[in-house]
Amino acid sequence: MSTTSNASELEGYLGLHAAKRVLRGIFARKDSVHAVMFYGEEGSGKSGLSNLLARFWLCLEPGPEGPCGACKACAAQERGSNPDLLRIRPVGSSAWIRLHKIHPVNPMPEDEEPTVPIQEFLRTMPLRSKHKVVVMEQAHRMTADASHALLKSLEEPETYAKFVLTTDQISQVRPTIRSRCLLVPCELPDEREWLERNALAEDWELRLAARSPGRLQMIRENPEPFAEIYRIASELPSLPPGAALAVSDRFKRAVEQVQKHDESSVRSAGTLALRILGTALRSIGYSPAATQAVSAAHTRIQGNAQGGYAYDALFVRLLADNRGRAG
Ligand SMILES: [Zn+2]
C-alpha cells in the first residue's frame, strides 16, 4: 500500500468507524496518548491500522492526514529497516510472548526470532525518527511476568516512547495493561458495507470470511485449502461415522497447505483451519454441539495436543452425531 496518500489509506479501510475517528484525532494532535490498543475480531484491520499509527509516530513531518511518506523515517520504514521500530509477536512452539522480549534476562533463552528486549530498545533516543515505537501483536499472549515488566514501561514511558498493541482477545489481556492503553475497537464491517464491497465474491468465500476483510484476503491468496475445508463442512451432514478418519486426513492435508503457504507453525495453521471449519459449520446451520466440539479441539491444539489425534477425535465426534440423523 502506498504511503503517499494517507487520507485515502485510512479511509480505504472497510467499516472501522470508531477506530478511524480515534486515528483522525491522534493525527490532528487532539489526543496526546503514548499507548494504543487495537482490539477486535481477526481480520478486521487491526494490523493495518497499527502499522499506520506506528508510521505516524515515527514520521518526522506528520500531518493531519497521517505520516508524510517522504521523510527519512518514512523512507526507512518503507524499506522495512527503521531502527526506531520494534515489533514483538508471539513466536515459537509456545506462541507466548515471554519475559525476555520485554526485559533482559540472563542468560537470554534461545529464540527463533532474536530481538532486543523492549526496555533495552527504549533506553536510547530515536536515531532517525520522531519517536521510538513498539508494536506488539497478540498482546494477550504475554505471560504474567512479561505483562508485569511491560507495565513498568507503560507507566513511566520516556517522552519519545510510543506503544501500539493489538489483540483479538482483549478479555485475556491483563486489566492493568488495558487500563494504561487507549482502547480502540476494531469491529467488522456491517452487512451492507460488506456486500457492497464484495459484490463479486463467491458464496463460499463470503461464508468463510464471515465479514472479515482480512480473512477474505487470506482466503483469496491461498484458496485451495479453504475451499477444501468448506467442502468438508458441506459434506459432513451426509457422511457415515465410518468416514471419520478419511475426513480427518483430508483436513490434515488442508492444514499442511495452510502451513506451507503461511510458513507458520503446525499449531497456528491448525487453529486457523479449525476457526474456518467452525465458521463453515455455522454458516451451513450445522448443530451448535458440532461447533462447540470444534472450539474444544481448537483449545486443545492451542494448548499442547498432538494435532493428529485431536483432529481424528474431532471428526469421530462430529460424525458420531450422524448415526441418529441417518436412522
Ligand atoms: Zn514522514
Boltz pocket constraint, residues with backbone or C-beta under 6 A from the ligand:
constraints:
  - pocket:
      binder: B
      contacts: [[A, 55], [A, 58], [A, 59], [A, 60], [A, 61], [A, 62], [A, 67], [A, 68], [A, 69], [A, 70], [A, 71], [A, 72], [A, 73], [A, 74]]
      max_distance: 6.0
